[in-house]
Amino acid sequence: MSEVPSNDYLIQRNGAGYFRRRVPASAQNGVGQAVVKQSINTSNLKTARDRQDQVNTTWGKRLK
């Protein structure tokens, strides 16, 4: 049985997909905010999940 992709950082507003992730307290000064939000430019759920993974990888590197 295949694993279902996660929507941990995916939200939908007005038909558009957005990436949303809390910034750890130790990184908030460098980022300048407590939560990062970024449009992933799609309303298609499968595409949004793929892009969520890409954006999460990018932000994960920046928040370390």
Contacts in CASP RR format, 6 or more apart in sequence:
PFRMAT RR
TARGET T0000
AUTHOR 0000-0000-0000
METHOD contacts of the structure
MODEL  1
MSEVPSNDYLIQRNGAGYFRRRVPASAQNGVGQAVVKQSINTSNLKTARD
RQDQVNTTWGKRLK
5 49 0 8 1.000
5 53 0 8 1.000
6 49 0 8 1.000
7 49 0 8 1.000
7 52 0 8 1.000
8 52 0 8 1.000
9 19 0 8 1.000
9 20 0 8 1.000
9 21 0 8 1.000
9 52 0 8 1.000
9 55 0 8 1.000
9 56 0 8 1.000
10 17 0 8 1.000
10 18 0 8 1.000
10 19 0 8 1.000
10 20 0 8 1.000
10 40 0 8 1.000
10 48 0 8 1.000
10 49 0 8 1.000
10 52 0 8 1.000
11 17 0 8 1.000
11 18 0 8 1.000
11 20 0 8 1.000
12 18 0 8 1.000
12 43 0 8 1.000
12 48 0 8 1.000
15 43 0 8 1.000
16 39 0 8 1.000
16 41 0 8 1.000
16 42 0 8 1.000
16 43 0 8 1.000
17 39 0 8 1.000
17 40 0 8 1.000
17 41 0 8 1.000
17 42 0 8 1.000
17 43 0 8 1.000
17 48 0 8 1.000
18 37 0 8 1.000
18 38 0 8 1.000
18 39 0 8 1.000
18 40 0 8 1.000
19 36 0 8 1.000
19 37 0 8 1.000
19 38 0 8 1.000
19 39 0 8 1.000
19 40 0 8 1.000
19 51 0 8 1.000
19 52 0 8 1.000
19 55 0 8 1.000
19 56 0 8 1.000
19 59 0 8 1.000
20 35 0 8 1.000
20 36 0 8 1.000
20 37 0 8 1.000
21 35 0 8 1.000
21 36 0 8 1.000
21 56 0 8 1.000
21 59 0 8 1.000
22 34 0 8 1.000
22 35 0 8 1.000
23 31 0 8 1.000
23 32 0 8 1.000
23 33 0 8 1.000
23 34 0 8 1.000
23 35 0 8 1.000
23 36 0 8 1.000
23 63 0 8 1.000
24 63 0 8 1.000
27 63 0 8 1.000
27 64 0 8 1.000
28 34 0 8 1.000
31 62 0 8 1.000
31 63 0 8 1.000
36 59 0 8 1.000
38 55 0 8 1.000
38 59 0 8 1.000
40 48 0 8 1.000
40 51 0 8 1.000
40 52 0 8 1.000
40 55 0 8 1.000
41 51 0 8 1.000
42 48 0 8 1.000
42 51 0 8 1.000
END
